[in-house]
């Protein structure tokens, strides 16, 4: 039986991604995630996801999610850990 392609990274990779992110780190969306989020509505509002930066406020322990406060916003958004990358 052929194995189906996964749309998300394997569990080991998720653990490595989460361990690389800490509270207070500056992050941005990966290009793949930014392209997925871009829509006509987002472009009309002037949101440029590819260049948007944010700060990690919390890393969930089991679900692989990261809570991020984006620049210029007061609210916190929940994103999958594999959708963001740390800015050095």
Order of alpha helices (4+ residues) and beta strands (2+ residues): alpha-beta-alpha-alpha-beta-beta-beta-beta
